[in-house]
Amino acid sequence: MATRPAFPLIRDIAALHDGTFDLLVIGGGIYGSWTACDAAQRGLKVALIERNDWGSGTSQSSSKLIHGGLRYLEHYEFALVRHALAERRVLSRLAPHLVRPLNFVVPVWKGARVGRMQLLAGLTLYDFLATGKQPVPRFKSFSRKKLLAAHPYLDEAGLKGGLRYGDCQEDDARMTLFVVAAAQAAGAVCANAVAADELLFDGERCVGAKLRDTETGAAFELRAACVVNAAGPWAHRLPGIEPPAVKLVKGVHLVLPAIPGLEDAFLLTAPSDGRVFFVIPWNGRTLVGTTESSVLDATGIGVDDTETQYLLDAVNALMPGLGWTPAQVIGRFAGVRSLQAEDAESLAAVSREFTVLSPRPGLVWPLGGKYTTARCDAVEIVDRVYDSLGRPAVESRTDQAVLPGAPHEVRELGDFTGWQTEAVAGLARRGFDAETARSLSLRHGTGITRVEALIDENPAWAQRIHADAPYLKAEVVLSVRDEMARTVDDVVRRRMPLSLVVPAGDWRAEVSALMTAAA
């Protein structure tokens, strides 16, 4: 297929009628997006569809981290951790505007379930498993005095000290969007608001799917030599086949006010039941989560008051100086992961290992995995597609091609800082405040030139949508014109996290009006 520009993203429904594809990927989350990107870069004719919007399911509801999974060491999942740590390094190079280093503090209290010596052993192993040059520093120990000096809101009773280690933070929804853009640039036909209603079979072999444009209601068939069902916790909904057994696990997060001066995140253990959760500085606010619980269906899931209070109680027990209340919760969200069905003593012990199933010829069904490893897991998915097609696999190169928005001059880990300093200085010369300039550089990378062009077209678009968040009216216009946004939530939840960081208000009507004007 001919290559296309990464942006603007083109929702070309007519192109989905263009003959038979080598591969149809159902589901535009991070797994489906990387699968389409990898397959298209290898030269396959690929169609990628998503019922709602790119990353609108589980992929927008993660902890916003690219990490090895320190807590998985407790369950002896050493291979998974090594795999994820290697991928942390790769993604830091492929998308330095979206993946950036973040330090994590682990306080140690007397009588804790995991003691200081266990943590020292675990972090030593964690750093050992992270082979090669890494984007984060090695772990470090802190005394009780130094820890309290830096974080006076911690519970002093029984505090023995702490440790600090490195992982990475990311923008999950925009990462998914940029991978879709990379898939399009490699020739894939990508369309959101397109539902797969039923798989098509020729005898035992899957040969495509019945699709429906959810905006017009128009139904049509798409024929493909192979189909990847990457719809995650919704994958079992497609009729015509017995789905594999899975365990659906719900995770919840709260958005709370910023902790003044905090730049590091915390890895904490809830005193009530020993569950691990994070407290993370995020977009000028604080992200707290996750809890995990089993669910039977991913439809309409949300965060209830009991889950909210659980997280608040856990934070306030360990950080009593914060004293957070339900009234201070700015936003909350939940996501559902589809894991391998297995018996375990707790949900935390359920394996996150990835596997690829082939329940019928021509049908590939990924299961398990985690956001961090989605790119390299997609390599395995596409290798299985080649097996299904009966062709020798072409070598994957998604570990080499940087994502759209990544400065091409970035060759080594850490080089992004120089580019960003120059970009922020340029935005400051145009009159942007430091918070807005940094936000633009991280969420758009080199795509800030597209934002600047819109502001040149209409200087009024340089204004913030909401005074308390660094997102511009120009970005709403850009979302519609270049990023395939179809609804207000597409814009304010995924193209930017505005709906999570400020209370609901009249600004939604203003966003809707801007979208109409931009179309």
C-alpha positions, 0 to 999 in steps of 0.5 A: 500500500502507498504510504500516507502522511501520519497527520492529518489522520484520515477517516476514509470509509470508502477505502475500507471497501477497496478490495480484500485486505491481508489483515483486518484489526478489530479494536483501536486500543494500544494492542490493536494500534501497534498490531496495525502499525507493525503489520503495515510497516512490514508491507501487509495491506491493513485495515484498522477499525474502532467502534468508538474512538482510538484508546477509548476503552482500557487504553485511556484508563491506565496508570499512565506509566511505562514500567517494568512492574516492580510488584510483579517480582513478588510473584516471581514473574521475572521474565515479564519484568525483564521484558517490560524493562527492555521495552521501557528503554525502547519506548523512551527512544521511540516516543520521548515526547510521550514517555519520560522518566519519573522517580518513585519513592517507597517509604518503609514503616515498621511492621510493613508487609514488605520490609526494607531488606526485601525492597533492597533485594527487589530493587537490586534485581529490578535494576539488574533486569534492566539491561542496557542504557536506561532512561532512569537512574538506579535506586537509592536509599533515604533515611527517615530524616531526609524522607520527612524533610522532603515529604512532611505529610508522610505518617511519622509513626514507625517510619524507618526511611525509604527507597527511590527507583526510576520508571517512566510516565506516559500519555496513554491516550495520545500514545495510542493516537500516535501509533494509529498515525504511524500505522496510517503513515505506513499505509494502513486504512484507519477509521474510528466510529466503525463497529464490527458486528459479526465475523465472516467465515468461509467454512471454518476459516475467518475471512473478514467481518460485517462492519457498520459506520456508527455515524451513518448506520451504513453496513458493509462487509470487509474481506480479509485474509486474516482477522485480529480480534484486539477488542480486549474485554469486548472481544468476546462480543463478536458472535459466531465463535466460542470465546476463550475463557478470560478473567476481567479485572477492573482498575480504578483511579482518582484525580486529586489536587496537586501535592505542592512541590511534589515531583516524585511518585509514590509506590504504597501499600494499603494498610487495610489489605496490603494492596499496592497503589500509586500516588503520581504527580500528573498534569498539575494534579495527583493521580491515585490508583489502582484498586483491582476487582473482578467484573463480569462485563466491561460495559458501563463500568465506573468508580463507585463511592466505596472504591473512592473511599477505599483509596482516600482512606489508604492515602490518608493513613500513610499521608495524613498530612494531606487529609483528602476528602471525597469533596476534593476528588476532581475526576475518577475513571475505571478501566477493565483488563482482559487476563488469562483465566486462572486460579490465584490467591489474589487478583494481584497474583493473576499473571499478566503474561501475554499469549496469542490464541488462534481459535479458528483458521484466519482468526488471531486472538491476543490475550493478556499483556500490559500497556508497556509491552504492547509494541513487542507483543504486537510483533508476536501477533503479526508473526502469527498473522504471517503463519495464518497467511502461510507466508514467511514473516517479514522482520518487524521494525517498529523498534526502529521507527520513531513515532510521529512527533518525536524529534528526528535528531533524538538518537540517544536516551535523554537527548529529548531534553535539549530539543524540548528546551529549545521548543519551549523557549520558542513558544515562550517567545510567542507569549505562552506561559511555561506550563502551556509551553511544556504541555504542548511540547510533551503532548505534540512533540514536533507537532507543535508547528501544527498548533502554531499554524492554527494560531497564526490562522486565528490568534483567538485560538491561543487562549486556554479553554479553561483558566486552570488547565494548559490546553488551548482552543487551537488544540480543539480545532487541531483535534477535529482537523488532524486527529480524527476527533468526532465527539466532545469526549474524544477531544476533552478526554483523549486528545487532552485530559481536560475533563479529568483535571477540571470540574464539568462546566460551560466549557464543554459547550464552548468546545462543542462550538469550536468543533463545529466551527473547525469541521 
